[in-house]
Amino acid sequence: MGEEWHRVADAAEVQEDAPLSVTVDGNSIGIYRLGDDLHAMEDICPHAYALLSEGFIDGDTVECPLHEAQFHIPSGRCLREPGGRDLKRYPVKQEGGAVYVQV
């Protein structure tokens, strides 16, 4: 079975200053809006269990709310330890008023 698109939110639910945390097929995914672009990446910090979507957004980066690990939202790249590794990214799209993630 291939990867499928899942409707995860209304587009209005994803704001630049308020990422959205969703779970799709057991995967915790953070949905971020940067300008007109949507980005989706794993939502749990690899260093310690914390939802990155509850972290601190600064431009195109998110900082873990627990231990200051920092990740680049568009690429998932770990920019500051103790992140440990890059984050998995997911294809995301907006169609009409809905947001879809491919898992």
N, C-alpha and C positions, 0 to 999 in steps of 0.2 A: 504494500500500500504506500503510495507516494505522499508527499507533504500536501496538506490541505489548508485552504484559507478558512479562518474562523472569525466570525464577527465578534468583536470583543468590547466595543463601546460606541457610544454616540460621539461624533467628532467634537462636539462642544464640551465633552467631559475631559478632553486632553488640552490643558492650558500650558503656556510656556513656563509659568511659575508653579505649576502643580502637575507633575507627571502622574500617570495612572498605573496602578499595579493590577495585573490580571493573572489568572492561572488558566493555562490551556493545556490539556492532556498531561497534567501534572507538572508542567513547566511554569515557574514564576517568571513573569515577563514584565518589564517596565516599559511603558509607552511614553515617549518624550516628544514635545513639539518645540522645534527651533525655527522660528519664523513660520514659513508655510510648509516646512518639511516635518514629517513624522519619522521617528526612529524607535526601534524596538530591540531591547537586549535583555539578557538574563537579569533578574532583579535582585538576586541574593549575592552579596559580597563574598568572594571566594575566601577571604581571610577569616571572617567570623559571621555567623548568621545575622545579617542586618538587611533590611530592604533598602536598596539604593534609591528607590523612588521616594523614600522618606528623607533622603539626604539633602545636601545643600547644592543648589544649582548655581553655577557661575559661568555665564556665557554658554560654551558648548561642553562644559565638564560637569560631572556630578561627584560630590565628595561623600563617602560613606559616613553615616551619622555616628558610627561608633569609634573608628580608629583612624580617620582622616585619609584612608586610601582614596585615590582620585582616578576617575575614568573619563575618557573622551567619548562623549555620547555618539557622535556620528560613526566612529570606528570600533568602539568597545575597548580600545587600547588602555592598558593600565599605565597611568602617568605618574603615580606616586604610590610607593609601598605604604602599608603592607598588603596591597591588593593581591599579589602573588601571581596573577596571570591576566591575560586579556579576557574579556567577557564574550560569550556567544551572542551573535546578532541574529535577528529574525527579520525576514522580509515583512514590510508593513505597507499598507496603502489605505487611502481614504477614497471611498466611492460614495458620492452623495453625502448624506449626513452620517455615514457609518465608518468605523475603523476596523480593518481586517488585518490579522497576523497570520503568516504561513508557518505552520509547525509540522 
